[in-house]
């Protein structure tokens, strides 16, 4: 039986056809992954099983700052 390779966050985003920011949000919701140093590594079979079980609903804390209806703060410049 071959050993399943570890893949990067970018690979997972491409595999699931979602943005990398979405994968980061899902990591906060419990997506299976391992951090190796400063980078996340995934097993696609575990990610697929997690998605099939149903991605947990977001909470307001998970999506803080990602509301596209809130305009960005204005920047003041000197005249």
N, C-alpha and C positions, 0 to 999 in steps of 0.2 A: 504494500500500500504506500503510494507516494506521500511525502510530507507536503502539506499545504503551505505555500509561501506567505509571508507577511507582506501586506501592501500598505501604501501611503494614504494619507487623507485625500490627496488629489485623485488617486486611483479609485477610492470608494465613491467620491463625488461623481466621477466619470461613469463608474459602474451603475450607480443608482440614478444617473442623469439629473443631479441636483447641484446647487451651488455649494462651494466649499463652506460658506457661512452656515448653510443648512446643516452640514455635517457637524460643525462646531456646536450648534444649538442642540443637535441630537446627542452629542457627547455629554452635555449637561443633563440630559434626560435619561442617561443610562445606556447609550449605545455601547456594545462591547468593544473594547479597545485596550491597548497597552501602550503606556508612554515609555519610549526608549530615549532617554536623555531629554531633549526638548521637542521631539517629534512623536506623533501618534502613529501606531502600527495596528493593522486590522487583519483579521482572517475573514475573507469574503463569505465563507459558509456561516460564520457566526453573525455577521451583519445581515445576511439574507434571512436567517432564522428570526432575528430581532425585528426586522421589518415585517415579516409575515405575521408575527405575533401582534403587531400593531404598535406604531410609534405612539408613545404616551402623549396625551394632550399637553399643550403648553400652558404654563402659568404666567401671570403678569411679570413675575421676576425673571423668568427665562427670556422673555422678549423685551425686557426693558431697553429702551433706546432704539428698538428696531421698528417702531411704528412709523410707517411711511407717511401717515397723515399729519404728523407733528413736524412743523417746519424747523429747520436747524436754527440755533441761536444766531442772532444777528451779530456781526462783527463791526465794531466801531473803528473807524480810521480817522486819523487826524487830518484836518483840512490843510 
